[in-house]
Amino acid sequence: MDYFSSHLTSLRQEISDLRDLNVRYLEQAEHTPLEQTASDVRSNRLLQIMRELSGMRNCPPDSKVWWDKLASR
């Protein structure tokens, strides 16, 4: 369970970092193409994290089965 806790902590930090970058982006009046692309990448990453967290909620009781399932993707 130690890895699970560590992974959740890592995801929380990543979400916080993405949120901070998005706030800075939204505070700007104009955006370069590179900034727009970076914003799109951040949005996609947040969707990936959302899917991952959703999958964690539906994990089987035996964590070995769950981690083996994730590793095979």
C-alpha positions as CSV (number, residue, x, y, z in Angstrom):
1,M,0.0,0.0,0.0
2,D,3.0,2.3,0.4
3,Y,3.3,2.7,-3.4
4,F,-0.3,3.5,-3.7
5,S,0.0,6.3,-1.1
6,S,3.1,7.6,-2.8
7,H,1.5,7.6,-6.2
8,L,-1.6,9.5,-4.9
9,T,0.7,12.1,-3.4
10,S,2.6,12.4,-6.7
11,L,-0.7,12.9,-8.5
12,R,-1.9,15.5,-6.1
13,Q,1.4,17.5,-6.6
14,E,1.1,17.2,-10.3
15,I,-2.5,18.5,-10.2
16,S,-1.4,21.4,-8.1
17,D,1.4,22.3,-10.5
18,L,-1.0,22.0,-13.5
19,R,-3.5,24.2,-11.7
20,D,-0.9,26.9,-11.0
21,L,0.3,26.9,-14.6
22,N,-3.3,27.2,-15.8
23,V,-3.9,30.2,-13.5
24,R,-0.9,32.0,-14.9
25,Y,-2.0,31.2,-18.4
26,L,-5.5,32.5,-17.8
27,E,-4.1,35.8,-16.3
28,Q,-2.5,36.6,-19.6
29,A,-4.4,38.6,-22.2
30,E,-2.7,37.0,-25.2
31,H,-1.2,33.6,-25.8
32,T,1.5,32.5,-28.2
33,P,0.9,29.3,-30.2
34,L,3.4,27.5,-27.9
35,E,1.5,28.7,-24.8
36,Q,-1.7,27.4,-26.3
37,T,-0.2,24.1,-27.1
38,A,1.1,23.8,-23.5
39,S,-2.4,24.6,-22.2
40,D,-3.8,21.8,-24.4
41,V,-1.2,19.4,-23.1
42,R,-2.0,20.3,-19.5
43,S,-5.7,19.8,-20.2
44,N,-5.0,16.3,-21.7
45,R,-2.9,15.4,-18.7
46,L,-5.6,16.4,-16.3
47,L,-8.0,14.1,-18.2
48,Q,-5.5,11.3,-18.0
49,I,-5.2,11.8,-14.3
50,M,-9.0,11.8,-13.9
51,R,-9.3,8.5,-15.8
52,E,-6.5,7.0,-13.7
53,L,-8.1,8.1,-10.4
54,S,-11.5,6.7,-11.6
55,G,-9.8,3.4,-12.4
56,M,-8.3,3.3,-8.9
57,R,-11.8,3.6,-7.4
58,N,-12.8,0.5,-9.2
59,C,-9.8,-1.6,-8.4
60,P,-10.1,-5.2,-7.1
61,P,-9.6,-5.9,-3.4
62,D,-6.3,-7.7,-4.1
63,S,-3.9,-4.9,-5.0
64,K,-1.5,-7.3,-6.8
65,V,-4.2,-8.0,-9.4
66,W,-4.8,-4.3,-9.8
67,W,-1.1,-3.4,-10.3
68,D,-0.6,-6.3,-12.7
69,K,-3.5,-5.0,-14.7
70,L,-2.1,-1.5,-14.9
71,A,1.4,-2.8,-15.8
72,S,0.0,-4.7,-18.8
73,R,-1.4,-1.5,-20.5
